[in-house]
Amino acid sequence: MIELKTERLRILPLSADNLRLLIENPKKLELQLSLNESGRFLTMELQQAMEIRLSKLLRDKENYIWYTNWVIVSHSLNCSVGGIMLKGLPNNHGEVIIGYYTLPEYQGNGYMTEAIGTMKNWLLNQPNVKFVIADTEKDNIASHRVLEKSGAKLYKETDALYYWRFTKK
């Protein structure tokens, strides 16, 4: 199994079964991954996002890492502090789209900046990947800071969203 590591974090792609557990029974997922029990559940919005990830993953199980949620685990706490979702294989332009979340009690600790930097570096070293794309709501200042600190450049906007891009050097 692929696992990305930083000084403070492990970043693990969830299999279809584990992604289903994240949606339906997070406590069982924590047991499965030997994590400390948190008593936390996904918000309705995150649960819906994970259900979309699962439906896409089930259509292409062979490439599951490109469709799943990668859980971010703190080494010292041995618990999930957030996740990064990959939204599919690289497109014809070499773009991979990511989404991410930090659980509220772990925000402001630099975990997401560390995780995004590691994931971005790993992705940009994969065949056929030239860009890593993230979109943020315009009022999500914390998310803008994470992307800026990680080296993303703002390259496009709509009425509601900013689009950020990491580019292969």
Secondary structure, DSSP 8 states (H G I E B T S, - for coil): ---EE-SSEEEEE--HHHHHHHHH-HHHHHHHTT---------HHHHHHHHHHHHHHHH-GGGGGGTSEEEEEETTTTEEEEEEEE-SS--TTSEEEEEEEE-GGGTTSSHHHHHHHHHHHHHHTSTT--EEEEEEETT-HHHHHHHHHTT-EEEEE-SSEEEEEEE--
